[in-house]
Amino acid sequence: MRLQHLPFQEVNSRLRNSGLNLQLGQFCFAITTKLASVAQSLSILYADFEVFDSSVFVDFPVSVASGHNWFSSISKSAEFRFDGYAPFNPLPLQHAPALIEWGMNWCVSSQINTFLIIHAAVIEKNGWAAVLPAPPGSGKSTLTATLIQEGWRLLSDELTLVDPVTFRVHPFPRPVSLKNQSIDIVAKRYPGLVFGPLSTDTSKGTVCHLKPPETSVSRQSESCPIAWIIFPKYEAGSATEFAPKAKSLTFIDVADNAFNFSRLGYAGFYALRNVLDRASCYQLRYSCLDDAVQIFDQLKSAE
């Protein structure tokens, strides 16, 4: 059953008791919370995901709870926990909807070693994936949010999961994190999109999450090979430049962007080498989203 078909009263009951079990890509999360803001955000952003009963195997039991931090200026706070462990300092209570998203990313990036995990967006078209590694502020999420409205399938906004045996990418199609002016840019460009609540005054500014497309969620079990690795960089007022990037430099930069490259050892090295043997590597600098979309259209048609 999809979450949207579950009465909100039942959603709330599960969140407050045994947990709301959601299948997110390869992983099952059991989420508990008594916070109405988190319940509402999950109901909006995860409406198309499958919900399971308590008999399913859970990979990540997680929770967000409110409390008082007596050693901080924050009077009411929200705390994320994974299996009872709190990996982050408490945040202001109004940031709870964003905190659950950040926490779920942390669970996979820090606990999973069955995949080479790259800090990069990844999208798919016509059976081939494009990986977009980029540091914060590069416009990666804005570009990703745009491309998934232009016919590309969302595999992930943050975590590229590469199978170290098959070298295929496995989807983890959760909400796309947008920040500050990017929220308005995407909302105005594509009216009718569904967003979660705004979290203002975070360490990243104003944060809002975009609901993933239903088709991306329904196909979250479909892996695919990587055809392109593209490093995007938004620069206001710049001309659009799209140029090949040396595979030696790409290897270094992707390895630096991987959460568990060193932990995997030879398996990580071997996986990344094989991905690069098969992929074309580029750098993209742009200031106009229309130009970027056109480049990706030409890219997929030329493959």
N, C-alpha and C positions, 0 to 999 in steps of 0.2 A: 504494500500500500504506500502511495505517495503521501508526504507530509500534508499537502494541501487537502487531502481527503479525510484527514483526521480532525475531528472537532477540536476547536481551540481549548475547550475545557479538558479534553483528554491529553492534549499536548502539555498543558500546564501541569496536569496531574503526574504525567511521566517525568517531566523535568523536576518536579518537587520530590519525587519518590525514587523509583528504581532507575530512572534515567531514560532519556530519549535516545534511542539507538538509530543512528543515521549511517548509511553506507556511503562513504565519500571516496570514490575511486577504489583503490585496493584495501582500504581500511574502514573499520567500523568504530565509530566514536559513540560512547555512552555519555550523554551530557546531562548534568544536573545543575539546577539553579532555582532560586526563589525570586530572582529579579525579573520583574515584568518587562523591563526594557530589553533584556536578553531574549526572553520568550517571544516577544513581538518581532525582534530582529530575525531570529531563527525562522519563525513562521513565514516571514516575507522572503528571505534570501534563499531558504532551502526548501521552498514549496514543492519543487519537482523531484526531490530526492526520496529514495525509498526508506521507509521506516520499518524496523524489525522489532520483534518482541524480545523478552529477556532471555530466551533460549539461545540466541545467536552468540557466537564468540566475539568478544569485544577486544579490540586492539588498544584503544585509548579511553579509559574512564577519566573524564575531565569535569571540572566544575568551575563556576564563577559565583562567589558569595560576597555579600556586603559585610562590612565590619567597621570598627573604629581603630584608627592608627594613632595611638597615644604618643608616638615618638615623631610625628610628622605634623605639618600644618594642615594636612588633609583630614578634615573631621570625619567625613564618610567616604569609605574607600571600597574598591572592588578588588578581589584577589582571585587569580587563576590558579588552579591546582590540577596536576596530573597524578592520579593514583595517590592523592594525599600530599604530594610534593609541590611546593610553590617555587617555580623557577624565576619569577619576577617579583620586584617590589610592588606593593599595592598601588593602584592608580585611583584617581578620583572616580566616584561612583558613576558619573555621567559617561565615563569612557568604557563602561562594561561591555557594550555591544562590540566595540572594536577590540577589546581585550580578548574576548573568546576567539575571534578570528586570528589574532596574533598568536594566541596560545596553541591553537590547532596547528598552525604552521610550525611552531617550535617543536611540537610533539614529533612530527614526521622528520623534520630536518635534524633533530638531535638524537632520535631513538632508532631510526631505521637504517640498516646497512645492507639490505637485500637489493637496493638500487644505488647507483651513483646519483647523488642528489645535487643538482646544479641550481644555484640561485638565479633563476632565469624564467621568463615567461616562455610558453611554448604553445603554438597554434598549429592547426592542420588543415590542409586543403588537398583534395584529390588523392588522398592516401599518403601524403608526405608531410612531415613536420618541419616547422621553422622554429629554431630556438633563439630567444632574444635575451642574451645576458647583458646587464647594464647596472651601474651603480645607482643609488637613489638620486633623483633629480634629473635623470636622463630622458624622462618622458616615456619609459617603457610601458607603464600601466595604461597611460592615455592612448598610446599607439595600439596596445593589445585590445583595449575596450572598443576602439574604432574598428579594428580589423575583424573582430568577431561579429560586428554588425554588417560587415561587407562580405560575408560568405565563408569566413574562416571559422573552424571549430576550436573552441577553447579547450585546451588540455590542462593548462594551469597558468595562473598569473604570476606565481612566485616560485614554484618548485618543479623543476624538470626532473622526472624520475626515469633514469635510463637503466634498463635491464642489463647487467654486466655479462650476460651469456648471449642474448639475442640482439643486444644493442638497440632495441626498440624503446620508444617512449610510452610510458603508461600514464593515462590521464589522472589528474587530481583536480577536477574542474570546479573549484570553489569560487565564491564571490571575488570580483576584481576590486582591489583597493585603489581608490582614487583620492587625491589630496588637493586641497586648496583650489586654485583656479581650474584644475583639470575636471573637477566635478561639474562646473557650469559648462565647460567646453563640450563635454560628452553629452550632457543633458540637453543642451540647445541643439546640438548636431543631430541627435536622435530622440525626438520627443516620444514619450510613451514608454521609455525604459523604466525598469523598477529598481529603486534604490532603497537601501536600508537607512537607518537613522544617521544623522550627522553627529560626529564626535568632535567638538570644538576644543581648542586650546590644548591639544595633545602635543607630545614632543615633536610630532611631524606636522603640526598645524591642524587644519580641519580635515578630518578623514571621513569618507563615506564609502560604502561598499555597493557595487553593482551586482544585481542578481545575474547568475550565469544563464545563458540561453538554454531553453528546455532541450534542444537537440544535443547540446554538449553533455548535459546530464544523462540523457537516455542512452548515450553512446560511451559512457565513461568506462566501459569494460573493453573498448576497442583500442588496442595499441597500434603504433605505426612507426616506420623507420624515419630517421632524420635526414633531410635533404639539404637543409641550409642552417648555418649559424650566422646570425646577423647581430651586430652590436649597434643598437640605435642610440642616437644622441640628438636631443632637441636643443637647438640654439636659435633664439629669437632673432629674426631678420636675416638668417643665413640662407645662402643658396643651397638647394638640395644637391647632395653629393652621395653617390653610391659607388663604392670601389671595393675591389677584392682585398682581402686581408690574408697575410701569410699564415699558413697553417701552423708554423712553429710558434708564432705569436698568439694565435688563437688557442693553441694547446695550453700555453702558460696562463692566458687570461681566464679560460674556462676552468682550469684546475684551481686557480685562485678564487673563482666564484663557486666552487663546489664545497658543500658542507662536510663531506666525508671522504674526499679524495685520498688523504693520507691514511685514514682509518682502513680503507679498503686495500691499501697497498698495491700489489701487482694487479689485482683484479680491477681496481679503479684506473690504473694506467692503461691496462689492456683495453678496457671498455672505451675510454676516451680516444685512444689511438685508432680503434676500429671505427668509431663514429666519424672521426676526422678523415679517415681514408675514403669515406663514402659521401661526405658532405662538402658543399661549397661554402666558403667563408667570406663575409663581407663586413664593411663598415658603412653605416648610414648616418648622414647628418642631414637634418631637415628642420624647417620652420613651418611648413605647410602640410597639414594632414592629407590634403588631397593628393599632393605629390607623393607622399609616402604610400598611400593606398595604391596609386598607379604603379609604383615600383613593385609592390607585392603582387599586383595583378600580372604584370609582365613576368615576374619571377616564376609564378606557378605555370603560366602558359608556355614559358620557354623550357621548362623541365621535361 
